[in-house]
Amino acid sequence: MRRHSRKKNLVLAVLLLVGGLYFIGNSGFFITGVTKPHEQIPNELSWQAARLVSKESWVEQSDYLPLNVSYQLLAGAPFTQQRYLSIGLSSVKRKKGSYLIPTLQALFSQSSPEERSSMVVVVLLADFDVSWRVSTVREIKTVFTSELEQGQLVVLHVPQDWYPPITGLKRNYNDAPARVSFRSKQNVDYSFLIHYSASLGQYYLQLEDDVFSAKNFLTTIKRHVEKQEAKKTTWAMLEFSSLGYIGKLYKSAHLPLLARFLFLFYQEMPCDWLMSHFRELLTQKEPIIFKPSLFQHMGTFSSFQGTYNKLKDKDFEEDFYTNPTAEVYSDMSTYQKHFPKLAWDAGEGFFWGRSPEKGNYLTVVFTESTVVTSIFVESGSGGKDLLESAQVDIGHNVVTTEKGEKSCQEFQSVGVLENGKFELQEMDRKYGSASSCLRIQVTAGQKDWVIIRKIRITTKQPPHQA
């Protein structure tokens, strides 16, 4: 009887302890935005900023999985009105150079005034070096005064004492301890960054601090989102770059979960692996990747120990609209709606033709004759459907053929495709006169079908028009 009473008292004590912990965890002691005691930062103008919490998420509505963090707002302040897109990037001190300022310049310079008013860029200065943060903020304030004033740029920091342990962690994948610490801290950086950005935009775009942006990337993203939403299918992440944690787009309603997910598993694996698991958990089984890519990795040296990094996105195109207006003709049999002009126009389209024969062509006729300075032709997809044998010609004197198509009266060969590709720079040094046509002519038939992914040229005005 006494043993039963003792056991009953023990259960009651445990229940009281759990209840007390729950009360403390949900009381004012741990509310986001309350200042946690930490070492005063000399020479750094900052103040505590409570995150603008969106109550649309059930995670926030019911205080599930509390994520406790306080932010120092170092520059700028977001408007209370939600934008279309929030863009987040985290930056740390690098041993060799810095790409943060050029990255921000690209984001704003490649956007129209209307696009800039529809976005807010959130930068987390995630290094614990005070002098680096002070000098970086000073430079940002000098270069981006207008963007800061208009609520288009916000700069944050989270003090070190809000971070979980980032040393002495388990070594998954046999990574070196320094590498484990670096990638684990990076996961926490992204968690805090995403947590803050949760209500600033309808959608959230994750970038790194060493990327270059395509022109009008926001408009392109908006168009793809509209198409994706019209499909009425589940999606959690859209990818506008195939590299790392660059160009990944999320619905803001999912951000509270994503922030907690990255924090919970911060020491398990790199962030780009975690994001794939998160996407699958939200029932998007396959990646949704759009091409051409909208963001290119510009960094040469990694933020991890200054190691050399030559990673580039082969599908990136800085400016989708460099090709001049033209008409495109081909006598190759077209598959479905993959018309020849899609290889010339901006966007994801491409020409797809059935087995070509010797003499088949794809001819581009310019609306106005122009001096071609470079040509780039790419065929195939994933190593298949390459154009195996073909030459590239430029032509003069536009004529109308018996088929009613336009072409040129005379052509001059400038080279041949190798491994399905052709690239020629500084053409004007050898072929200085204005051209009216560009032709890709098949020099040997092949059984395989052919994809011409892109034809890109650069031009300059003829001398008499300068």
C-alpha positions as a printed NumPy array, in Angstrom:
array([[   0.   ,    0.   ,    0.   ],
       [   2.884,    2.313,    0.982],
       [   4.721,    1.401,   -2.232],
       [   1.627,    2.287,   -4.298],
       [   1.363,    5.679,   -2.527],
       [   5.058,    6.398,   -3.142],
       [   4.668,    5.596,   -6.838],
       [   1.583,    7.828,   -7.037],
       [   3.504,   10.709,   -5.419],
       [   6.391,   10.232,   -7.868],
       [   4.027,   10.433,  -10.87 ],
       [   2.436,   13.577,   -9.417],
       [   5.878,   15.189,   -8.941],
       [   6.838,   14.45 ,  -12.551],
       [   3.579,   15.962,  -13.803],
       [   4.157,   19.094,  -11.726],
       [   7.721,   19.394,  -13.075],
       [   6.583,   19.05 ,  -16.697],
       [   3.795,   21.556,  -16.131],
       [   6.227,   24.023,  -14.578],
       [   8.631,   23.71 ,  -17.476],
       [   5.797,   24.259,  -19.937],
       [   4.689,   27.389,  -18.055],
       [   8.228,   28.793,  -18.082],
       [   8.723,   27.92 ,  -21.754],
       [   5.561,   29.793,  -22.706],
       [   5.981,   32.748,  -20.379],
       [   7.656,   36.072,  -20.987],
       [  11.08 ,   34.613,  -20.16 ],
       [  11.522,   33.275,  -23.703],
       [   9.6  ,   35.515,  -26.065],
       [  11.185,   36.339,  -29.405],
       [  12.458,   39.873,  -29.408],
       [  13.195,   40.124,  -25.658],
       [  16.808,   41.079,  -25.082],
       [  18.945,   38.232,  -23.852],
       [  21.895,   39.42 ,  -21.741],
       [  25.003,   39.466,  -23.869],
       [  28.287,   41.282,  -24.05 ],
       [  27.948,   44.896,  -25.117],
       [  29.249,   45.51 ,  -28.625],
       [  31.549,   48.527,  -28.815],
       [  31.308,   50.975,  -31.704],
       [  28.291,   49.184,  -33.185],
       [  25.014,   51.03 ,  -33.532],
       [  22.251,   48.467,  -33.123],
       [  18.959,   47.88 ,  -31.41 ],
       [  16.792,   44.889,  -30.645],
       [  14.171,   44.111,  -33.271],
       [  11.173,   41.876,  -32.785],
       [  10.37 ,   39.837,  -35.882],
       [   7.226,   40.785,  -37.78 ],
       [   5.354,   37.555,  -37.139],
       [   2.719,   36.384,  -39.566],
       [  -0.227,   34.711,  -37.899],
       [  -1.194,   32.877,  -41.08 ],
       [   0.955,   29.899,  -40.141],
       [  -0.51 ,   27.398,  -37.709],
       [   2.975,   27.062,  -36.243],
       [   2.912,   30.708,  -35.179],
       [  -0.763,   30.732,  -34.212],
       [  -0.343,   28.099,  -31.519],
       [   3.294,   28.657,  -30.504],
       [   4.336,   25.184,  -31.574],
       [   8.076,   24.475,  -31.583],
       [   9.233,   27.818,  -30.15 ],
       [  12.353,   29.214,  -31.821],
       [  13.941,   31.695,  -29.471],
       [  16.159,   34.353,  -31.014],
       [  16.665,   38.099,  -30.753],
       [  17.898,   40.212,  -33.658],
       [  20.08 ,   43.301,  -33.817],
       [  18.885,   45.568,  -36.615],
       [  22.065,   47.13 ,  -38.006],
       [  20.7  ,   49.08 ,  -40.988],
       [  17.337,   49.739,  -42.64 ],
       [  13.905,   48.666,  -41.477],
       [  11.272,   46.664,  -43.371],
       [   7.949,   48.265,  -44.185],
       [   4.946,   46.769,  -42.45 ],
       [   3.253,   46.253,  -45.827],
       [   4.107,   42.842,  -47.222],
       [   6.069,   42.741,  -50.496],
       [   5.788,   40.13 ,  -53.213],
       [   9.266,   38.71 ,  -52.599],
       [  11.7  ,   38.671,  -49.706],
       [  15.261,   37.689,  -50.563],
       [  17.537,   36.337,  -47.85 ],
       [  21.298,   35.956,  -47.808],
       [  23.789,   35.362,  -45.036],
       [  27.338,   36.696,  -45.109],
       [  30.477,   36.006,  -43.097],
       [  34.002,   37.357,  -43.223],
       [  36.109,   35.708,  -45.926],
       [  39.847,   35.186,  -45.818],
       [  40.138,   36.253,  -49.463],
       [  37.944,   39.062,  -50.739],
       [  34.251,   39.801,  -50.364],
       [  31.374,   39.477,  -52.823],
       [  28.535,   40.87 ,  -50.709],
       [  28.459,   44.4  ,  -52.171],
       [  28.607,   43.203,  -55.841],
       [  25.869,   40.662,  -55.048],
       [  23.582,   43.374,  -53.664],
       [  24.429,   45.714,  -56.539],
       [  23.447,   43.008,  -59.016],
       [  20.128,   42.344,  -57.275],
       [  19.11 ,   45.996,  -57.458],
       [  20.702,   46.991,  -60.784],
       [  19.186,   44.022,  -62.601],
       [  15.709,   45.001,  -61.364],
       [  13.371,   47.714,  -62.641],
       [  11.996,   50.353,  -60.224],
       [   8.688,   48.442,  -60.122],
       [  10.499,   45.208,  -59.302],
       [  12.572,   46.833,  -56.552],
       [   9.409,   48.174,  -54.936],
       [   8.037,   44.614,  -54.862],
       [  10.94 ,   43.088,  -52.964],
       [  12.969,   43.389,  -49.777],
       [  16.491,   41.998,  -49.383],
       [  17.404,   40.754,  -45.894],
       [  21.122,   40.397,  -45.13 ],
       [  22.255,   38.535,  -42.028],
       [  25.816,   39.497,  -41.082],
       [  26.533,   36.197,  -39.393],
       [  30.17 ,   36.7  ,  -38.425],
       [  31.041,   37.338,  -34.784],
       [  33.907,   39.701,  -35.698],
       [  32.661,   43.119,  -34.526],
       [  35.095,   45.197,  -36.578],
       [  34.129,   43.343,  -39.764],
       [  30.438,   43.965,  -39.1  ],
       [  31.016,   47.655,  -38.399],
       [  33.009,   48.201,  -41.594],
       [  30.548,   46.153,  -43.666],
       [  27.542,   48.087,  -42.37 ],
       [  29.35 ,   51.354,  -43.035],
       [  29.977,   50.327,  -46.65 ],
       [  26.386,   49.131,  -47.133],
       [  25.039,   52.427,  -45.788],
       [  27.278,   54.337,  -48.195],
       [  26.427,   52.33 ,  -51.32 ],
       [  22.746,   51.558,  -50.681],
       [  21.387,   54.678,  -49.   ],
       [  18.276,   54.823,  -51.19 ],
       [  17.449,   51.122,  -50.836],
       [  17.742,   51.331,  -47.057],
       [  15.501,   54.392,  -46.891],
       [  12.853,   52.78 ,  -49.089],
       [  12.678,   49.595,  -47.031],
       [  14.181,   47.497,  -49.822],
       [  17.223,   46.422,  -47.787],
       [  17.546,   45.289,  -44.163],
       [  20.771,   44.289,  -42.385],
       [  20.659,   42.076,  -39.269],
       [  22.901,   40.312,  -36.793],
       [  22.229,   37.629,  -34.189],
       [  24.626,   37.604,  -31.189],
       [  26.613,   34.448,  -30.591],
       [  24.888,   33.547,  -27.323],
       [  21.674,   32.789,  -29.207],
       [  23.429,   30.001,  -31.121],
       [  23.469,   26.346,  -30.076],
       [  26.874,   24.605,  -29.72 ],
       [  28.824,   24.735,  -32.992],
       [  31.958,   22.88 ,  -31.901],
       [  32.472,   19.33 ,  -30.665],
       [  29.634,   18.067,  -32.881],
       [  29.33 ,   14.565,  -34.272],
       [  31.227,   13.971,  -37.506],
       [  28.682,   12.651,  -39.993],
       [  30.145,   11.624,  -43.378],
       [  33.612,   11.688,  -41.766],
       [  33.847,   15.452,  -42.303],
       [  36.686,   17.242,  -40.549],
       [  35.653,   18.967,  -37.279],
       [  36.206,   22.42 ,  -38.81 ],
       [  33.965,   21.551,  -41.74 ],
       [  31.242,   20.192,  -39.436],
       [  31.325,   23.406,  -37.376],
       [  31.175,   25.589,  -40.479],
       [  28.209,   23.858,  -42.129],
       [  26.362,   23.468,  -38.809],
       [  26.662,   27.176,  -38.047],
       [  25.562,   27.945,  -41.607],
       [  22.369,   25.945,  -41.027],
       [  21.642,   28.008,  -37.914],
       [  22.423,   31.229,  -39.816],
       [  19.859,   30.288,  -42.455],
       [  17.362,   29.233,  -39.799],
       [  17.532,   32.661,  -38.106],
       [  17.46 ,   34.467,  -41.459],
       [  14.401,   32.554,  -42.666],
       [  12.679,   32.965,  -39.289],
       [  13.001,   36.754,  -39.507],
       [  11.84 ,   36.884,  -43.145],
       [   8.708,   34.811,  -42.579],
       [   6.173,   37.597,  -43.093],
       [   8.052,   40.122,  -45.218],
       [   6.946,   38.728,  -48.591],
       [   4.444,   36.37 ,  -50.144],
       [   7.384,   34.275,  -51.321],
       [  10.94 ,   33.877,  -50.078],
       [  14.066,   33.447,  -52.197],
       [  17.239,   32.006,  -50.682],
       [  20.545,   33.207,  -52.107],
       [  24.203,   33.182,  -51.125],
       [  26.381,   36.271,  -50.797],
       [  28.441,   35.649,  -53.948],
       [  25.991,   35.461,  -56.843],
       [  25.139,   37.464,  -59.925],
       [  21.524,   37.928,  -61.022],
       [  19.855,   37.737,  -64.414],
       [  18.079,   40.826,  -65.65 ],
       [  14.473,   41.177,  -64.415],
       [  14.756,   37.976,  -62.381],
       [  11.742,   38.934,  -60.217],
       [   9.406,   39.215,  -63.206],
       [  10.607,   35.836,  -64.469],
       [  10.064,   34.265,  -61.043],
       [   6.568,   35.747,  -60.858],
       [   5.665,   34.333,  -64.251],
       [   6.854,   30.847,  -63.299],
       [   5.031,   30.975,  -59.951],
       [   1.779,   31.893,  -61.692],
       [   2.171,   28.973,  -64.093],
       [   3.   ,   26.61 ,  -61.234],
       [   0.044,   27.726,  -59.141],
       [  -2.271,   27.3  ,  -62.14 ],
       [  -1.341,   23.603,  -62.269],
       [  -3.042,   23.083,  -58.872],
       [  -0.309,   20.659,  -57.824],
       [   1.609,   20.514,  -54.562],
       [   4.942,   22.297,  -54.452],
       [   7.22 ,   23.348,  -51.629],
       [  10.31 ,   24.618,  -53.429],
       [  10.994,   26.   ,  -56.905],
       [  14.606,   26.122,  -58.07 ],
       [  16.002,   28.93 ,  -60.203],
       [  19.577,   27.66 ,  -60.012],
       [  20.928,   24.135,  -59.855],
       [  23.723,   25.108,  -57.455],
       [  23.762,   24.69 ,  -53.674],
       [  21.379,   26.837,  -51.679],
       [  21.093,   29.44 ,  -54.465],
       [  17.849,   30.518,  -56.104],
       [  15.495,   28.36 ,  -54.022],
       [  11.978,   29.79 ,  -53.72 ],
       [   9.526,   29.001,  -50.912],
       [   6.026,   30.01 ,  -49.95 ],
       [   6.271,   32.259,  -46.899],
       [   3.623,   30.191,  -45.122],
       [   6.179,   27.346,  -44.984],
       [   9.046,   29.45 ,  -43.597],
       [   8.319,   28.953,  -39.871],
       [   8.54 ,   25.207,  -40.424],
       [  11.662,   25.485,  -42.572],
       [  13.42 ,   27.665,  -39.989],
       [  12.704,   25.153,  -37.244],
       [  13.659,   22.225,  -39.486],
       [  17.093,   23.696,  -40.237],
       [  17.606,   24.501,  -36.547],
       [  16.504,   21.072,  -35.353],
       [  18.845,   19.158,  -37.677],
       [  21.588,   21.775,  -37.916],
       [  24.445,   19.397,  -37.115],
       [  23.301,   16.492,  -39.266],
       [  24.18 ,   17.527,  -42.833],
       [  24.769,   20.513,  -45.168],
       [  21.891,   22.912,  -45.818],
       [  21.408,   21.924,  -49.476],
       [  20.871,   18.315,  -48.372],
       [  18.462,   19.347,  -45.629],
       [  16.412,   21.419,  -48.063],
       [  15.832,   18.356,  -50.254],
       [  14.526,   16.412,  -47.265],
       [  12.264,   19.338,  -46.324],
       [  10.83 ,   19.462,  -49.852],
       [  10.076,   15.736,  -49.759],
       [   8.481,   15.967,  -46.327],
       [   6.104,   18.575,  -47.758],
       [   5.183,   15.933,  -50.383],
       [   6.992,   17.437,  -53.364],
       [   8.796,   14.297,  -54.465],
       [  10.766,   15.626,  -57.442],
       [  12.735,   18.877,  -57.876],
       [  11.126,   21.596,  -60.009],
       [  14.036,   23.347,  -61.743],
       [  13.59 ,   26.182,  -64.231],
       [  16.047,   26.948,  -67.009],
       [  17.81 ,   29.124,  -67.905],
       [  19.042,   29.711,  -64.37 ],
       [  18.475,   33.167,  -62.926],
       [  21.528,   33.24 ,  -60.644],
       [  25.19 ,   32.521,  -61.22 ],
       [  27.853,   31.771,  -58.629],
       [  30.456,   34.545,  -58.948],
       [  32.707,   33.667,  -55.996],
       [  36.197,   32.343,  -56.633],
       [  37.123,   31.682,  -53.01 ],
       [  34.849,   29.879,  -50.566],
       [  33.716,   31.372,  -47.277],
       [  35.059,   28.148,  -45.706],
       [  38.782,   28.689,  -45.062],
       [  39.207,   30.656,  -48.287],
       [  39.457,   27.513,  -50.435],
       [  39.29 ,   27.867,  -54.219],
       [  35.8  ,   27.391,  -55.669],
       [  35.209,   27.453,  -59.426],
       [  31.593,   26.229,  -59.317],
       [  29.471,   27.696,  -62.133],
       [  25.911,   27.134,  -63.324],
       [  26.037,   26.113,  -66.981],
       [  22.373,   27.067,  -67.448],
       [  22.76 ,   30.678,  -66.354],
       [  22.081,   33.523,  -68.779],
       [  22.769,   37.037,  -67.548],
       [  20.498,   38.756,  -70.033],
       [  17.715,   36.92 ,  -71.822],
       [  17.242,   39.576,  -74.46 ],
       [  20.577,   40.026,  -76.222],
       [  19.534,   38.389,  -79.49 ],
       [  18.234,   40.849,  -82.11 ],
       [  14.769,   40.385,  -83.597],
       [  14.746,   37.828,  -86.385],
       [  12.739,   35.199,  -88.259],
       [  13.826,   31.568,  -87.993],
       [  13.33 ,   28.837,  -90.602],
       [  14.26 ,   25.142,  -90.774],
       [  13.544,   22.218,  -93.079],
       [  14.107,   19.685,  -90.289],
       [  10.973,   17.866,  -89.124],
       [   9.838,   19.493,  -85.888],
       [   8.712,   17.368,  -82.948],
       [   5.432,   18.591,  -81.412],
       [   5.645,   22.322,  -80.566],
       [   9.414,   22.603,  -80.191],
       [   9.679,   25.068,  -83.065],
       [  13.002,   26.349,  -84.467],
       [  12.51 ,   29.888,  -83.128],
       [  12.531,   28.615,  -79.542],
       [  16.282,   28.05 ,  -79.848],
       [  16.669,   31.749,  -80.692],
       [  14.221,   33.321,  -78.259],
       [  14.79 ,   33.928,  -74.574],
       [  13.46 ,   31.44 ,  -72.058],
       [  13.403,   27.713,  -71.511],
       [  12.29 ,   26.655,  -74.981],
       [  14.397,   24.725,  -77.5  ],
       [  14.165,   23.325,  -81.012],
       [  13.636,   19.564,  -81.214],
       [  13.819,   17.919,  -84.606],
       [  13.655,   14.388,  -85.914],
       [  16.709,   12.686,  -87.44 ],
       [  18.397,   15.315,  -89.65 ],
       [  19.878,   14.592,  -93.063],
       [  22.869,   16.12 ,  -94.797],
       [  21.968,   19.562,  -96.122],
       [  19.218,   20.275,  -93.568],
       [  19.404,   23.749,  -92.084],
       [  18.206,   26.145,  -89.441],
       [  18.456,   29.722,  -90.724],
       [  18.067,   32.922,  -88.71 ],
       [  17.251,   36.03 ,  -90.768],
       [  17.841,   39.291,  -88.892],
       [  15.245,   42.043,  -89.145],
       [  18.123,   44.496,  -89.59 ],
       [  21.632,   43.627,  -90.766],
       [  24.164,   43.773,  -87.947],
       [  27.818,   43.15 ,  -87.153],
       [  27.99 ,   39.861,  -85.232],
       [  30.719,   39.88 ,  -82.589],
       [  30.202,   36.429,  -81.061],
       [  28.152,   33.269,  -81.632],
       [  27.281,   30.501,  -79.196],
       [  25.347,   27.373,  -80.231],
       [  24.504,   24.532,  -77.847],
       [  22.756,   21.293,  -78.808],
       [  21.638,   18.203,  -76.941],
       [  20.266,   17.528,  -73.475],
       [  21.989,   15.392,  -70.887],
       [  24.445,   14.109,  -73.476],
       [  21.698,   12.971,  -75.859],
       [  20.223,   14.404,  -79.09 ],
       [  23.447,   16.215,  -79.978],
       [  23.871,   17.722,  -83.411],
       [  26.871,   15.646,  -84.398],
       [  27.996,   17.185,  -87.71 ],
       [  27.169,   20.759,  -88.709],
       [  28.764,   24.022,  -89.734],
       [  27.869,   27.589,  -88.79 ],
       [  27.596,   30.219,  -91.542],
       [  26.91 ,   33.926,  -91.722],
       [  25.086,   35.324,  -94.737],
       [  24.487,   38.499,  -96.75 ],
       [  21.8  ,   39.863,  -99.082],
       [  18.378,   38.66 ,  -97.985],
       [  16.28 ,   36.881, -100.624],
       [  12.984,   34.988, -100.726],
       [  13.264,   31.276, -101.573],
       [  10.926,   29.133, -103.666],
       [   9.332,   27.907, -100.448],
       [   8.41 ,   31.465,  -99.574],
       [  10.991,   31.583,  -96.786],
       [  13.628,   34.251,  -96.29 ],
       [  17.294,   33.369,  -96.552],
       [  20.545,   34.904,  -97.755],
       [  21.95 ,   34.867, -101.251],
       [  25.463,   34.018, -100.135],
       [  26.923,   32.369,  -97.02 ],
       [  30.369,   32.185,  -95.481],
       [  31.392,   29.429,  -93.061],
       [  32.804,   30.557,  -89.702],
       [  33.363,   27.121,  -88.12 ],
       [  31.944,   23.714,  -87.208],
       [  30.245,   22.256,  -84.143],
       [  32.394,   20.125,  -81.86 ],
       [  30.744,   17.791,  -79.36 ],
       [  27.442,   19.452,  -80.155],
       [  28.643,   22.993,  -79.409],
       [  30.031,   26.01 ,  -81.235],
       [  31.524,   29.174,  -79.785],
       [  33.375,   31.972,  -81.515],
       [  34.399,   35.276,  -79.927],
       [  35.615,   38.569,  -81.439],
       [  34.216,   37.673,  -84.842],
       [  34.214,   41.278,  -85.979],
       [  38.005,   41.249,  -86.194],
       [  37.799,   38.776,  -89.077],
       [  34.227,   39.24 ,  -90.319],
       [  33.764,   42.975,  -89.838],
       [  30.948,   43.675,  -92.287],
       [  27.281,   43.548,  -91.334],
       [  25.512,   40.18 ,  -91.646],
       [  21.866,   39.464,  -92.451],
       [  21.67 ,   35.737,  -91.676],
       [  23.061,   33.041,  -89.443],
       [  22.741,   29.432,  -90.578],
       [  23.412,   26.071,  -88.966],
       [  23.761,   23.503,  -91.766],
       [  23.922,   19.737,  -91.217],
       [  27.013,   18.232,  -92.885],
       [  26.238,   14.553,  -92.221],
       [  22.986,   12.759,  -91.462],
       [  22.354,   11.023,  -88.137],
       [  19.853,    8.518,  -86.752],
       [  19.411,   10.303,  -83.439],
       [  17.04 ,   13.223,  -83.129],
       [  18.518,   16.63 ,  -82.454],
       [  17.896,   19.319,  -79.858],
       [  19.241,   22.821,  -80.439],
       [  18.983,   24.317,  -76.962],
       [  20.164,   27.819,  -77.618],
       [  21.621,   30.119,  -80.233],
       [  23.054,   33.285,  -78.695],
       [  24.872,   36.112,  -80.441],
       [  26.271,   39.488,  -79.481],
       [  26.311,   42.359,  -81.934],
       [  27.401,   45.919,  -82.501],
       [  26.215,   48.599,  -84.89 ],
       [  27.779,   48.735,  -88.359],
       [  30.37 ,   51.541,  -88.641],
       [  28.102,   53.801,  -90.742],
       [  25.457,   53.698,  -87.963],
       [  27.76 ,   54.523,  -85.103]])
